[in-house]
Amino acid sequence: ILVAAGFLRLGAYVKFIPYPVTVGFTAGIAVIIMSSQLRDLFGLTLQGKEPGDLVPRLIALGEAAGTINPAAVAISILTIAIIVAVKRLRPSWPGLLVAVVAASVVTALFQLPVETVGSQFGGIPRSLPEPSLPAFSLDKAMAVLPDAIAFALLAAIESLLSAVVADGMTGRRHRSNCELVAQGAANIGSALFGGLCVTGLIARTATNIRAGAHGPASGMFHSLFILLFMLVAAPLASYIPLAALAGVLATVAWNMVERPAVTALLRSSRGDALVLVATFALVIFRDLTTGIVVGFALGAMLAGL
């Protein structure tokens, strides 16, 4: 579906998405990312599975406030402090990587009682599964078609919005249709190895750019580094504390919010403010697709008045 959308040049329509929608979407994603990291930032122990929706999640985290792990909090603060310090003192250095390595070393040396990648997930596999075709039938294809269309729509919108945000952060211009074709091909390849369907994400994109990336080559090297890390240094990942990763993502989420743009849009006109607030609220309290569609519809209606 994504490959077809790219060849039909449907990606070009992303330029019609109103700017307040982009800003509200980005801020909403930042809130979701931040809320998803609170558990690891404070080392909380929850009873049962962490809820996916924002309000139930915050309630569950509030109920677990008595289980705060001081060691996890210390690692989180250390990680964030190193990221901020490196950015100010040595902006050319990969501050995120320095912070994670330092936090991992401190955790291992002092044997701090915090959850790590190894204790939570059992480490990282050191090999890829063999490729194979999934079970396919016409009945199954028809049964999953509505969900497949919804996933493809969400993937296209989220990826292209990520590209728009990246354009604003780097001053470059992405190629929407090329993005869709490549993403569709990548998802087909992922499925052959048992992988899930994926999209371009603002969190990873923003992290990449904040770390000093300037072009597409950074994403290619990122993939190669992950492959090499998996094949050679996977055991070392077991020592990475989850609090350190949460500190990285919390920093990224904070930097994602375009505070000057939010302030300017809220002051510019009631229409822009309405679109911004509606998109932001629906993204964090409903879902990404609803926030984008409603924000786009409101922007179109207001533009026609």
N, C-alpha and C positions, 0 to 999 in steps of 0.2 A: 504493500500500500504506500509506504513512504517512497520507495523507488519510483512508483508510478506518479505520485504527486510531484516529485522532483522533475521528471521528464515532461510533465504537463505544465511546468513552470508555475505551480501554485504557490511556491515559497515566496514569490515576489510580493504577495499580498500582505506580508508581515509589515511592510512599510506603512500600511494604513492603520496599524494599531496606534491609538493615541498615546502621547508621551505620558500623561498621568497614569495610564494603565501600566506602562512599563515600570514607572517609579513605584506605584502601589504594589505591583506584583513582586518586585525585588524586595521591598520592605517586608512584605508578608512572608516571603521565603526566609528572610533573615530571622524573623520572629520564630518561625517553625524550626529552623536550624538551632537557634539558641535554646528553645524549650526542650528540644530532643537531646541536648547535651547536659542539661541540669543534673540528671541522675549521676553521670560520671564525673561532672565537675565537683560535686559534693560527696561522691562515694556513697550515695544512698542505697539502702536495701529495701526493695519493694516487696510487698506480699502479692505474688502473682505477676502476670505479664503487664508491662507498662502500656497504658492506653495510648491509642494512636491519635485521638482527637485532642485539641489543645486544652480545653477546659477540664475534661476528665483526667488528663495527664497532670495538670497543675494541682488538681485536688489530690490525686494519688501521691504526688511528690510532697505536697504539704503534709499529708498524713505520715509520711516517712521522714519528716524533718528531724526526728529524734535519733535517726541512725546515721547522722553525718559522720564521715570518716575524716578526721583531721589530717591524716597523711595524704589523702586524695586531694583535699583542699589545698594543702601546701604544694603538691605537685602541679595542680592547676595554676596556682598563683605564680609559681616559678616559671612555668611554660609561658604564660602571658607576659610576665616581666621580661623574659629573655627576648621574646618576639618584639616587644616595644623597644627595648634597649638596642637590639641589633638594627632595627629599622632606623633609629635616630643616629646611632654612632657609626654603623657600617651598613648603609642601605644597599650596597652591592652584594652583600653576603646573603645566602639563603637562610633567612632568620627562622622560618618554620622548621626546616630540617635541623638546624642547630639546637633549637628549643627541644625538639622531640628526642634527639640523641642525648642531650644533657639530662633531661628528665629521666630517660631510661637508665643512664649510668647512675644517677643519684638513687633511683629506686633499687637497682641491683646491689650497689655498694652498701646501702644501709638496710637492705632487705625490708623495705617498707611494706606494710600490710595493705596493699592496694591491688585492685584487679588489673590484670594485664591481658594482652591479646591471647597469650597462651592459656591463662587460667579461665578466661571467658569463652574462647572459641577453640581452644586446643591447638593453636598455631596456624600456620599457613601451609597448604599442600606444596610439595616440591615437584609436582608434575601435572601435566594437563590430561584430562580424560580423552580417550580415543573418540574421534568424530564418528557420528552415526546419524542416520536420518530418523526423525521422530515418527511415531506411529501416525499414519495419515489415512483419512477416509473422507468421502464427500459429506456424510452425515456429521462428522466431527467438525469439518470446515464450516458447514452451515450453522452449527450450534454455537461456534465461537466467533462467527463473523461480526455480530453487533459489538461484542467486547473488543474485537480486533480493531474495528473502525474507531472506537472510542480511544483505545490505547494509541493508535497511530495519530489521531487528532491531537491528543494531549502531548505525545512525543514531539510532533511537529511544532506545536505552539511553544512548548517549553524550551525546546532547543533553539528555535529561532529567536525567542525573546532573550535567551541567554546570549545569543550572538549579538543581538542589538545592544544589550548591556555591555558586552565586551567591546563593541565598537566605541561606546561612549567612554570606556576606561582606557582604551588604547589609541583612539583616533584612526583606527583602520576601518575597512568596509568588508563585511563578509559576503559570501555568495550563497544566497538562500537555497536555490535549487540544487546546487552542488552539495550543500549540507544535508538536504533530505535524501538525495540519492546515496550518499556515502553512509548516512545513518541507517538507511534501509539495508544496504549491503552488509554493514557491520552486524546488524541484528540477525540477519540470516546466518552469517558465519558464527555468531555467538550461539545460536540455537543448535548448530551442528555439534557443538561441544557441551551441550546441556546447559548453556548459559541462559539468563533471563534477558528479556527485552530491556533496552536502556535508552536513555535520552542524553542530550547535552544538558548539564546542570549548572545553574548559576553559582552554586557553592563551590564546585570544583573549578569552574572557569575563573571565578573571582580569586580563588586561592592561587591558581596558576599565575594569574596576572599580578597579584600582589607579591608573589614570590620573584617577580622580575621578568616574566615571559613577555615576548614582544611579537610572536608570530606562530603560525601553525607548527613549525618544527618542534616547539616545546611539547606539544601534545604527542608527537611521534616519539620523541625521546622519553617522555613520561611512560609510554607503553613499553618501550624497550627496557627501561629501568625496572618496571614492575616485573617483566618477564625474567630479567637477570636476577632480580632480588628473589623471585620465587624459586629459581633453579639453583642459586648459589647460597643466598643468605637468608632463606626462609626461617631457619631456627632462631635467628637474632630477633625476628619480629615478635617472638613470644615474650620478649622482655619489655616491649613497649607498653607503658601504663595507659589505660584507657583515659585516665584523668588528663594526660598530656595531649592525647588526640582531641579530647573535649575542649581543652584550652585553645588548641589551634583553631577548631571550628567556631568556638565562641568569638575569637578575634576576627575571623573571617566574617561572621555574621554581623558583628559591630561595624566593620568597614563596608559592608554591603549596602547599608542604609544610606541613601544619598540625602543627607540632612539638609544641605542648602537647597536642593531641588524640591524636597518636601515642603520646606518653609516657603519657597517662592510660589509653588503651586497652590498652597493653602491661602496665600495672600492675593494671588493674581485675579481669580474670579471664582464665583460660587460654583460654576459648572465644572471647572478643573478640580476644585476641592471635592465636589460630590463624587466625581469619577475616581479620584485618588482614594478617598475614604471607603467607597463602596468596594473597589477592587481589593484594597488592603484587608478589609473586614471579611469579605467572602473567602479570600485565600486562606486566612488563618482559622476561620470558624466553619467554613464549608469545605471547599476543595479548590484546587488550582483551576480546573476547567471552568467551573461556575464563575469564579472571580474574573477570569479573562473574558469570558463571553458576556457577562453582565457589564463589565467595565467598557468593553468595546461597543456594546449596544447603547449604553448611556452616552458615550462619547460621540457616536454617530448621530443620535437623536439631538444632542445639544448643538452639534455642528450644523444641523439642518434647520435650527430655529433662528 
